[in-house]
Amino acid sequence: MDKFINSVKLNKDACTGCINCIKYCPTQAIRVHDGKASINPDFCVDCGRCIRYCPNHAKIAVSDSLEEITHYKYTVALPAPSLYAQFNNLTNVDIVLNALISMGFDDVFEVSAAAELVSEMSRNYIAEHRDEAPFISTACPTIVRIIRVRFPTLIPRLLPLKPPVEIAAEIARKKAMEKTGLPASDIGIFFISPCPSKVTYAKAPLGIEKSQIDKVLAIKDVYPVLLAHMTHDESRLESLSSSGRIGIGWSTSGGEAAGLITDNYLAADGVMNVLRVLSDLEDEKFYGLKFVELNACNGGCVGGALTVENPYIATAKTKKLHRYLPVSCTHSNTYSDINYHWDSYVEYEPVFRLGKTFRESLEMMGMVEELAEQLPGLDCGSCGAPTCRALAEDIVRGEASRNDCIYVFFEYIGNLSREISYTARNLNSSNEEIQTSVEELDEYVDKLDAELKRKDV
């Protein structure tokens, strides 16, 4: 399986090459050449920032269709806790869960219920390995992917527990098999996701060999269908909810850390803030922490690119919803046969390394430094790369040229024009010399024409 599967894709027909996206990509995965953007799958971590900031909606998240539920004999919906925060005046989670049954699913299992199990397991693991703290949450796949490619020294800090969605999928499949007697292949486990990162997780999980999630639906696709099936007549509702304040709180920044019942934690959201925290963690600037909760999306999962509500409004709705809920409703003794731990550890993937060997990389880094000094250092993005240094790296990799920089290009055109002018002024009377000068003039004009065409000037 490809190590770098992505769920954020480019719609080239909609792309106008505006270079807006390259400024917002935290891993510099996007380039714009020949009037169209392109995404490097090795660098992309599916954070979804480009989806939010693209004015032409050319960045899209690929997820599964609702029609997929017809391909299985029995289906189970796994609603993310952030789904509840999309609705106005929601006072009872069972309203959403019953609506999922009404719209075609055979059963539901809350990811928030599994989150309470993971919170319990996290408390136990941290207590048993306190000398190895601080631990970094592995619930957000984007964070794990960023650490895998950019912060190799922090890999041992990753909490080696499966994320709540995976635990929910395992429990849901087991319960469905026991209830129906059907084989696993006839049972469809559908996760309703707030972000493209979790779509990718289902296809290429880290820490385990294969996910139990069969299909991933976007909250924005399920939301309008779900509205038509919701009823506020609570007398008609079947009691399906099995999570409390801790589980539902996972949808917002700080919710996971709150479930650990400790004050020695740090919670950060927004991928740019997360990168600063990871850099400080790598430099060992924090002292006394037991746990670090990081969410790539602003506000936590409620800020995912596949949601419909403003993340800060969604946060307020979540707090209002779980205000009168019990602290926790699901406990590990109910599911004692579940394995919560990773099957394998995450390995460092040096995708940003310039060369194939350490020595080659050092030599290429020297070339990058030299080129970067020759570039203007304005980081304007006109070349199609986010920074001058990124352009220098692309040049060293053979993926760009110095003339991609608009300032270097105009300097080159100026020098070429002066050479043309000098040649034209020095045409001699000898036929042979005139012929030679004309040939040189033609050569300069051809160069100028080729560069202007390449730049589409």
Summary of the structure (lengths in Angstrom):
residues: 457
radius of gyration: 27.2
end to end distance: 42.6
largest distance: 104.6
contacts: 1517
relative contact order: 0.14
helix: 48%
strand: 11%
